[in-house]
Amino acid sequence: MKTSRPVQNVEVTVEVEVNPTEDENKVRIAVQRVLGDINLEIVGEGKYKRLVGRAAGLESLTRFYDLLRRERILDAARTVLLRGVQGKKIVFYLNKQVAYVGHISFSQPHGESPLGPIRVEIECDEPQSLIDWLTPKTAK
């Protein structure tokens, strides 16, 4: 039984620093391995460059949705996402190096990942419904 689409007006924004020691293409690959084929643009120049991407619709979260299930981290992810709710937004951070190898590891905004995290912001009408769709409760 397929569930109906839980949430409308989903907008995903991704932001990640590209450090001077990093290959911009590898950072792009890291983001796309966990968030799918999101269009990323380079912003800034010199030492301070970032990749910024935006996507709309629930489809933009399909890769993330599938990875959460493959990695069997629904409960942990649910906790992180619930903590990240800010009004109509959900903000969370992913480890860049772990993302590059196609896995999900949630991170703190500062200090935890030496190369800096991938910042993900999901804006939607009903964050709770989106979290329920992405990470349904598994514990009885």
Secondary structure as GFF3:
##gff-version 3
##sequence-region A 1 140
A	DSSP	beta_strand	11	18	.	.	.	ID=ss1
A	DSSP	alpha_helix	24	35	.	.	.	ID=ss2
A	DSSP	beta_strand	40	43	.	.	.	ID=ss3
A	DSSP	beta_strand	49	56	.	.	.	ID=ss4
A	DSSP	three_ten_helix	58	61	.	.	.	ID=ss5
A	DSSP	alpha_helix	62	70	.	.	.	ID=ss6
A	DSSP	alpha_helix	74	83	.	.	.	ID=ss7
A	DSSP	beta_strand	85	86	.	.	.	ID=ss8
A	DSSP	beta_strand	89	95	.	.	.	ID=ss9
A	DSSP	alpha_helix	96	100	.	.	.	ID=ss10
A	DSSP	beta_strand	106	107	.	.	.	ID=ss11
A	DSSP	beta_strand	117	123	.	.	.	ID=ss12
A	DSSP	alpha_helix	127	134	.	.	.	ID=ss13
###
